[in-house]
Each structure stands twice: as structure tokens, then as C-alpha cells.
Amino acid sequence: MAHRRGPVDYLEPSEWNAVFAACDLRTPLGKRDLALYLLMLRTGMHVREAVGLRTADFDRRAGRLGIRFEGSAGDVFVPDAPRLRDALDRWEDVRRWWDPEGSSPFYFITAQRSPLRDADVRRALARRARRAGIARRVTPEMLRHSFAVELLRDGYTPHEIRDALRQPDLAATRAYLRLLSGGKQRLARTAFFL
């Protein structure tokens, strides 16, 4: 079940893995959505940043993507994690099939080469979470919050988490500190980016 502790909802690894397993990799939509969800989870992107991502802003070789939205401009580190790399490779194969001429500038597109909309991502994620047996409504923000919680568990400082989330100040980041009871006692975890 998704966790609600204070002002922030997030998913535990078993929960996000269950949602990801609900993406049918035999289908183009399953491949696209798994890549989208993993990218959001591993970078802490807002859904509006993810659907607005342009292919020209995503340099996979350098492990960077450019976020160009009001209030959140800048480069974002994309970890070279095997699961994420595999999901992005699968999605890019589908994307080339859907848009062989490369006419859409957007990285995440529909079969009609239109950019995804926030609402489309929200509906699909909620549907997959229900399919995975998660009773609460799962939102894209929960992937961002899960990213922050895992960084906290892995011992990152509030300043580092703020920077990773591209937040302007520590006030919003402090909400994550209240999530984990026992403070440092719960920080030792397996590597998040695998």
C-alpha cells in the first residue's frame, strides 16, 4: 500500500516494482510507460517535465537531460542503471517505429506522434497501480516523492536532495525529513539506482 506520512505520499520499492510489472512489455504502450515511469522515479522529474521532454534535450551518452520549464530549468543527471537503460532502449525502438522521420520533437509520444499529456500519464499510472493491487490512487508525484525518500534513505543530505529535485529552497525538502521515523537508523539501504 502507498504510504502517507505527513504532507508527502510515496511508494515503497515493492509497490513501484508492482506498478512497473503491470506495464505489459509485449505492447508499445507498456514499453513507453515503463520507460517514462522509471525515468521519473530515477530523476525526480515532475510529470509536466517528463511529458515536455524533447529528444534534443536528452543526451543518453552523457547521462543528462535538459529540463526547460519555468521554475525548473537545468540539467538533470540520468543514472546509467541497467533497468532504466533497458527500458529506454525498448522505448526508443518503439519511438522510431511510431515516428520514423523523427517529425515529433517530443521524447514521449503517442502512436499518432502527439506529445503525451499530463492527464494521460495520470490515468495510465492509476490504472496500472490498481492492476498491481495498490488500493490508493497512485500519482506521478508519488514517483517524485519516492525518489526523494530513497535519496534520504541512502544518506543524501537535505541540500543534495533539494538540488536533485531542483527545488528553490529547503522548505519543501524538509517535508521528506519528517517521513522517516528513526532518522539515520533507517538510512542503510541497497543501492537505489540499480
N, C-alpha and C positions, 0 to 999 in steps of 0.2 A: 504494500500500500504506500502511496506517496506520503511523504512526511510534511507535517505542518508544525513548525516550531517557531513561534514569533511571526514576524512580518514576511517570511520567505518560505515558499513551497519548493521542495526539491525531491529528487528521486534518488534512491539508493542504487548502487550498481546492479543488483539483481533485478530491479524494476526497469531501469533503462535498457538492460540487456533483453528483458522480456518484450519490451516495446520494439526494440530493433529486430528481434526474432520474428515479430509479426509482419515485417516487411518481406514480401514474397520475392526472392531474388530471381525467380523464373520470369518475372514481369518487368517491363521497363519502369513502371511507376515504383515498384518495390526497390529497384536499384537506385533510382533518383532519390527517393525519400530516405533510404538508409544513408546515402552519401550526405544528404542535407542534414539529417539529424546528428550524424557523427561529427560533421564539421561544426555544427552549432555547439555540441557538447564539448568538443576539444578546443574550441577557441573562445567560447563565451559570447558568441555573436548574438545580437538581437535578431528576431525574425525579420524585421524590416531591412537589416543589414544583409542578411543571407539572401533574401529574395531580390535585393537590389544589386547583388554582386555581379560584376561584369567579367567576362572572360579575360579582358585585357588587364584587369586588376589582380588576377590570380596567377602568381608565378610559383608553380609547384616545385620547380627545380631549386629555387631559392628558399622555399618554405615560407613564403609570405603572401598575404593577400592585402589589397588596399581597401580600406573602408572609407567611403566618401559620403558620409551623411552628416547633416548638421548636428553638431554636438558630439560626434564620434569619429571624426576623420583621423586617419593614421594607418600605419601598417600593423598587421596582426600576424603573430607567429603561428604557423601551422605545423604541428608536430608531425614528424615522419613516422607515425605509428603504423604498424603493419595492417591493422584492421581498417584504419582510415584510408591508407594508401590503396588497399584493395577495393574499398567501396568507391573511391574517386575514380579509379581505373575503370571499374564496371560502368559507372555513370557516364564517363566520358565516351565510352564505346556507344552507349545508347544515344548520347547527345549528338555524336557525329552522324548517327543513323537518322535521327529526327531532323537535324539541320546540316545536311551535307555541304552546303555552300557557306556555312558559318554566317548566315544573314542576321541572326539574333545576337545582339551584344551581351545578352544576359547569360550567366553561367547556368542557372537553374531555370529550365523552360518546360513548357507543356509540349505535347506531341504536335501542337499547332504552331510551335515556335514562339509562343507568347511567354512573357515572364510569369513566374508564379506570383500569386497574390498572398498576402498575409493570411487572409481568411481560408484559402485553400490548404495552407500548411496547418493551420489550427484544426480544421475539420479532420484532415487525414491523421494527424497525430492523436487527436482524441479518439478517433475510431480504432486506431491500432492499439492504443492503451486499453480500451475496453476489450478488444480481442485478446489482449495479453492477460486479462483478468485483474486489471487495476481498476478499482471501483471509483476512485476520484477522477475528476476531469484533469487530464494532463495537458499542459500548455507548453508552447515553445519557451516561455520564460522559465519554466522549471528546468529545462536543459541548461540554460544560462546559470541559474542558481546552483544546479548540481555541479557545474564547472567550478564555481567559486567555493562551494563546500569541499570539493575534493582537493582543491589547492590548499585550502585551510588545513585539511586533514594531513596533507603531505608536508606541512610545516612552512608554507609560504607566509610571509608577513602581511599584515593588512595593507601596507603600502604597495607591495608587489601584486596583491590581489586587485587593488584599486587600479593599478596600471594595466593589468591583464584584462580587466573589464572595461577599460577606457572610461572610468568614472572621473568626474572633475574634482571630487573631494572624498574624504574618508567617511563622511556621514552615512552614505548608503552602504559602504563596505562594512561598517560596524555591525550592521544587522546580521551578517554572516557569523560574526564572532559569538553572538548570543545563541546561535543554533546548536553548538556542540557543548553539551554538558561535560564537565570534567576537563575542559581546556586541553592541555598538552597530552593528557593521558590517552586521548583518542586519536592523536595525530599520526601515529605509526601505521602506515597502510602499504599495500602493494603499489607498484608503480602505476600511476593513473593513466599515463599516456600510452600504455600498451594496447 
